[in-house]
Amino acid sequence: MNRTVKKTEKLSDREKERRALIIEVRLLLYEKHYSERAIAKKMNVSRNTIRRMREGDIELLCKTSRNARSRLDSYATHMLQWILEEKTAREMHRLLREDFKVNIGYTQVRLYCSKLSETFQLEKPQLIPYRTVSRQVILRHIWSDAPIDEIDWRDCCD
């Protein structure tokens, strides 16, 4: 028992969280008989992660083997400036590829932008709701001279 306590003390906060997650996943799997899909949905992780946590030594599983740094860390100041200029992730991806010759995927750029925004607590722009007018309403108005609402007419003209 004392040996387990010493191992737990040496773990970083992230590894402690991962250890607790693994224990909870195994509890739900083997004692409460939840399905992998239900656990993944409840824990907000992928089913592949559940499969990896299902078996094996907990101490080895909770050790992080992935690199904590991102390839985009060296461009963080540029990206932060672009976020403040309200550039989209698609534009940032293009700029990184063209100006800095970084061969990186769009999804990585988008996720890194959201991580930067969260870290620096930047406000996300509010989405403006918009209305759509169905083709059916427009065609009925054109061909059958059916009446069209004023608001729909303004949206079509805009």
Rosetta blueprint (number, residue, H / E / L):
1 M L
2 N H
3 R H
4 T H
5 V H
6 K H
7 K H
8 T H
9 E H
10 K H
11 L L
12 S L
13 D H
14 R H
15 E H
16 K H
17 E H
18 R H
19 R H
20 A H
21 L H
22 I H
23 I H
24 E H
25 V H
26 R H
27 L H
28 L H
29 L H
30 Y H
31 E H
32 K L
33 H L
34 Y L
35 S L
36 E H
37 R H
38 A H
39 I H
40 A H
41 K H
42 K H
43 M H
44 N L
45 V L
46 S L
47 R H
48 N H
49 T H
50 I H
51 R H
52 R H
53 M H
54 R H
55 E L
56 G L
57 D L
58 I H
59 E H
60 L H
61 L H
62 C H
63 K L
64 T L
65 S L
66 R L
67 N L
68 A L
69 R L
70 S L
71 R L
72 L L
73 D H
74 S H
75 Y H
76 A H
77 T H
78 H H
79 M H
80 L H
81 Q H
82 W H
83 I H
84 L H
85 E L
86 E L
87 K L
88 T L
89 A H
90 R H
91 E H
92 M H
93 H H
94 R H
95 L H
96 L H
97 R H
98 E H
99 D H
100 F L
101 K L
102 V L
103 N L
104 I L
105 G L
106 Y H
107 T H
108 Q H
109 V H
110 R H
111 L H
112 Y H
113 C H
114 S H
115 K H
116 L H
117 S H
118 E H
119 T H
120 F L
121 Q L
122 L L
123 E L
124 K L
125 P L
126 Q L
127 L L
128 I L
129 P L
130 Y L
131 R L
132 T L
133 V L
134 S L
135 R H
136 Q H
137 V H
138 I H
139 L H
140 R H
141 H H
142 I H
143 W H
144 S H
145 D L
146 A L
147 P L
148 I L
149 D L
150 E H
151 I H
152 D H
153 W H
154 R H
155 D H
156 C H
157 C H
158 D L
